[in-house]
Amino acid sequence: MVKLAPSRQQRDPANFAQYCGVQGLENMKITISILSFALLSAGACGKDEKASEGETKVVNSKPSQDPTQKKSTSLDGLFVGESVTLPEEIAIIAFGKSEADNQKALGQESNFKSSDAYKDVTFQMRSSKEQTESVDINADEGLEAAATKAWGTPAKTKKGLAFWHNPQAGLRAYMSPYGKGKTLVIDRYEPLEKFLGATGFDLAFAKDKVLLGARIEDLHTAWGDSLCDYEEQGPKLIASYAEHRKDSISRFPPSYNSHIDVCWPLNRGAGTTVNRDKVDIGSNGRVARYRMSVPTEGSSELTASTLSILNKKLGEAVIVESDRGQEHHYFNADKGLKVRALVTKEHASVHLTFSELLPLEQLLGGDGPGLGVEPEGVFGTFEDIAKADPDHFEPSGVLASLVYPGTEFSSGLTEVSLSRMAKAKNVSGYKVVLHYDGYPELETRVLTLLAKKFGPARDSKRKASKGKYLDFGGKGQRKVSVWQVDKQFQLTFSK
């Protein structure tokens, strides 16, 4: 006898549970209608499948689009908020997260998604090393206008590409150079104010790490894998510096490739490639400069916003026009630091250089008889000078010098070369070169500082085939011979 399924009227909670417990049907033929009902009942009675241990079961929080509801043909509302953020229907996407996790969050198995609310709008996640790095938003028309309506007027590059930045969220949006106006990209970027720090000459990105003035080995210990070409460059520079200290003929730093790259994961400004900053190694085997760039791609708006951030952080700049572009110089004599921001012609980039500072007033001033940095016993042996000033003494075979940070507008270090006669052990004099090419006000400033400390300039008896000689000092002070030539001063000091 075949046991038939109970009717709908008979299936109250109690007898429904009883029915679900029935163990199959043996050796009997059943009608298609009974079999169909049994299969449906088995689905209703079975227990919910549990997610495997450690796995989070993700359910799409947004209901499926009602097929009877028409998608909007207008892009109004696609972009929300006062600044860059992801559209609401994909706001669950997290940059830097695995693409698999983001797919689960969206309730799908693809990086591509059609909009549920807007006609002919699609979203495409872009990944690097299986991590979501950006999202393309595609539409036939109206993307830039919709973004402008939500986020305000964009900065425009030389090629006319629009950029919007949200420094608080670290997000930016821009019209793709390859999308022909039909693709807007949203990705993360490194806000300059966060990277450098809001105010002061301390650098946020280098907090608690050695940088300017650090030895190469100490730099590697502090920065590790961030020095992305250290394995190639570090050992070569260390060996080259060691050879330079032993042999006067060995040149250091090399005339080319005397830096180590520092790599950062996020782009800056309008940049779309990996940032490789430069750590320049000076003649003393230490970090002389840190260089970085903010790509502005011909955008006067991005250039202006970059300079505004620097002015807020560093104070008022000294602006100099040069053949390289417009230079903005910032100085902090108390901390012994300086920053140069070079705005390249046509606003392609703003190049930043951070270095230590030895103010001219300190170099050419002081209460001593010579330079303000002259160590005690400077006319003694190299060994005596090394003991008196070990931090600045730099031997190179049979030669030696004292190396200090650069002055205000110099691009390099201040090197005081020590001279001694053939076969002599003691130093007979020392020389420093100060350049003023491109900075004409420095000419007057150097001469004024020399006269202030060493008395008025005197015409020298020495005759020069090029340039001119001036004499300063005497009577308890060092004798100072100045050769002014080729927009530089060569200052030689003797007893």
CORLIN-V958740 format. One line per field, one symbol per residue. phi: phi as a letter, one per 20 degrees, with the letter a starting at -180 (. if undefined). A space follows every 50 residues. Layout:
phi = ???
//
This chain:
phi = .eeefffgfeeegfffffffefemcdlcecfgffffffffffffeffffe fggndeeedffefffffeefffeeegnfdcnebgbfggfcfffdfnefff fffffembdbedbefedcfmdcccfdcclmdfdbceddbfanfffffffe dnfefdegenfeccccffemdbcbfffdelndcdddbebdfffffeofcn efdffdgmcfbfnefgffffgfdlffefcfgeeggffffffffffecfff ebfgfbldcceddcfdfcldfccffcfcdeeefemdfebddbcdfdlnef fffffffffffffdnfeedcecfeqddddcccffemcbcdddeffmlfbd edcdbecdggfffddneffcgfdfffmfeeegffffffbffdfcebmeda bddcffegdfedeeddeedbfgmeeefdabccdcecfncgffgfffffff ffednffcfeffddfbmbdcdcnolndffddddebllbdddddbf
//
